[in-house]
Amino acid sequence: MNESEKTQKLDQVKSTCEKCFDCELGSTRTKSVFSDGSPDALIMLIGEAPGQNEDETGIPFIGRAGKLLDELFKTQGLTREKDIYICNTVKCRPPNNRVPTETEKAQCRKYLDAQIEIIKPKIILLCGATALKSIIGSKLPISKIRGEWIGHPSKAKVMPIFHPSYLLRNPSLKEGSPKWLMTEDIKKIKQYYQTLCKD
């Protein structure tokens, strides 16, 4: 499937998503937040849920945390415009930025599954504990499993990474700090990404 065909299919799913009221988040959102980035990307990043900035713009990871994420990836020459397709486990903002419920995630899962099926990423990054639990079902703290490659039914290689909002609260770049570890994880992601680009 070429990029144009992927875009067309994603637009169809997005159109359905924008009209969705399958859970209570549909009635409290300003905008549904479907995705950003390249439909032809080899990397898919899955976050938790939209925040206020995302709810207002309809674009995921657009606030301070998203800008930090972009900066960290750019240090390794990776951008959402070319290399990364970004989405969330749920497409509507939970009130007061609370964690989405199991029911909300279940009702929204069809959109995420469709995105994975259409994009067919080679790398899936689970950004934060909610994404980790939603996709892998792991209850391990993300600090114990981040930076490790995990298998996935889609045949993509999966890596849990820290959510950038956590890094905003822990800005130190000292060796062993969360931000330093995130930088090391992105280096590992880039190394594997380069092998994919050679194939």
Secondary structure as the mmCIF struct_conf table of DSSP 4:
data_model
#
loop_
_struct_conf.conf_type_id
_struct_conf.id
_struct_conf.beg_label_comp_id
_struct_conf.beg_label_asym_id
_struct_conf.beg_label_seq_id
_struct_conf.end_label_comp_id
_struct_conf.end_label_asym_id
_struct_conf.end_label_seq_id
HELX_RH_AL_P HELX_RH_AL_P1 GLU A 3 GLU A 18
TURN_TY1_P TURN_TY1_P1 LYS A 19 LYS A 19
BEND BEND1 ASP A 22 CYS A 23
HELX_RH_3T_P HELX_RH_3T_P1 GLU A 24 SER A 27
TURN_TY1_P TURN_TY1_P2 THR A 28 THR A 28
BEND BEND2 THR A 30 LYS A 31
STRN STRN1 ASP A 36 GLY A 37
TURN_TY1_P TURN_TY1_P3 PRO A 39 ASP A 40
BEND BEND3 LEU A 42 LEU A 42
STRN STRN2 ILE A 43 GLY A 47
BEND BEND4 GLU A 48 GLU A 48
HELX_RH_AL_P HELX_RH_AL_P2 GLN A 52 THR A 57
BEND BEND5 GLY A 58 GLY A 58
BEND BEND6 PRO A 60 PHE A 61
BEND BEND7 GLY A 63 GLY A 63
HELX_RH_AL_P HELX_RH_AL_P3 ARG A 64 LYS A 74
TURN_TY1_P TURN_TY1_P4 THR A 75 GLY A 77
TURN_TY1_P TURN_TY1_P5 ARG A 80 ASP A 83
STRN STRN3 ILE A 84 ASN A 88
BEND BEND8 THR A 89 CYS A 92
HELX_LH_PP_P HELX_LH_PP_P1 ARG A 93 PRO A 94
HELX_RH_3T_P HELX_RH_3T_P2 PRO A 95 ASN A 97
HELX_LH_PP_P HELX_LH_PP_P2 ARG A 98 THR A 101
HELX_RH_AL_P HELX_RH_AL_P4 GLU A 102 ILE A 119
BEND BEND9 LYS A 122 LYS A 122
STRN STRN4 ILE A 123 CYS A 127
BEND BEND10 GLY A 128 GLY A 128
HELX_RH_AL_P HELX_RH_AL_P5 ALA A 129 ILE A 136
BEND BEND11 LEU A 140 LEU A 140
HELX_RH_AL_P HELX_RH_AL_P6 ILE A 142 ILE A 145
TURN_TY1_P TURN_TY1_P6 ARG A 146 GLY A 147
STRN STRN5 ILE A 150 ILE A 150
TURN_TY1_P TURN_TY1_P7 PRO A 153 SER A 154
BEND BEND12 LYS A 155 LYS A 155
STRN STRN6 LYS A 157 ILE A 161
HELX_RH_AL_P HELX_RH_AL_P7 PRO A 164 ARG A 169
BEND BEND13 LYS A 174 LYS A 174
TURN_TY1_P TURN_TY1_P8 GLU A 175 GLY A 176
BEND BEND14 SER A 177 SER A 177
HELX_RH_AL_P HELX_RH_AL_P8 PRO A 178 LYS A 198
#
